[in-house]
Amino acid sequence: MSLALQGGGTHGAFTWGVLERLLEDERLEIDGLSGTSAGAINAVMLVEGLLEGGPGAAISALDRFWRAIAGKLAISPIRATPWEKLVWGHDLTWSLAYRTFDTLSRVLSPYQLNPFPVNYNPLRDALAESIDFERLRMEAKAPRLFVSATSVRTGKPRVFTRRELTVDALLASACLPQVFKAVEVDGEPYWDGGYLGNPALWPLYDQGGPPDLVLVQLNPQVREETPTSASDIVNRLNEITFNGSLMAEMRAIDFVQRLLDTGRLEQPRYRRLFIHLIEDEERMRGFKLSTKFNGEWDFLCTLRQYGREAAESWLDQHFDKLGRESSVDIRARFL
């Protein structure tokens, strides 16, 4: 099967839990991964671990990375004080540090707030310490790997293959323009890949591979209530924006599958895909936008557990559908 991993800041710890549970299941074989932002980092850490020593090493690699991130963010200026955590829990929306950052980011760019030579990015050191990029690029038998970023100049998506990956390519995939300066790769500036591919699905089926595509979705699609506060409106806009490209790709997949059903397209040039979804919208809807910046270890562990439970539920209910049929109704979910 192939895995498609959404981005979502530290909410990517949910995907950490999903991957951990999937790696524990000896019945599963991962052929390829496509990820954006935190999804891309999770994908790279999984492949890094597989190269080190198989599924067990991949579980350890993911654990080491998220512990490293928690350590880096423990000294981040965007964190709650003990009394703020007591009142609001994991939500940083009304913490003084987050409100200050949110206000400043609306009037000052990262080029003013994070000037050269400071250009602080806690991810850079964590990635450089955790990943052997040369081995990742050169190993012939590693799973296929695709990382998405958005070209600032052209407004087009860029998908980096495993052989093209560097620290900068990963940082580009996770570059929120309100927080970080554009990341240059080969002289081209890039922003977060979520704007145009969250994650990009087409590389997983365009280049062959198994018919099963398992999406791990972090950003809720449905909110019954209309947001009325400024922070809730921004949060909902963020969710809609970062689900937009995914919904467009799902529509295209559904269109091709319906043409196959009616005999208007022929295999093997066009092939059938089985789409699967691991998510927990009910719980993820409870988290505000600010929590994507929350790197406290107990919060990351909470998300990890939610991810494990979501993966366990999916395996219990849908494992037997792998290789046979989709376990999600694309039209009902995405159209």
Disulfide bonds with the S-S distance in Angstrom:
none
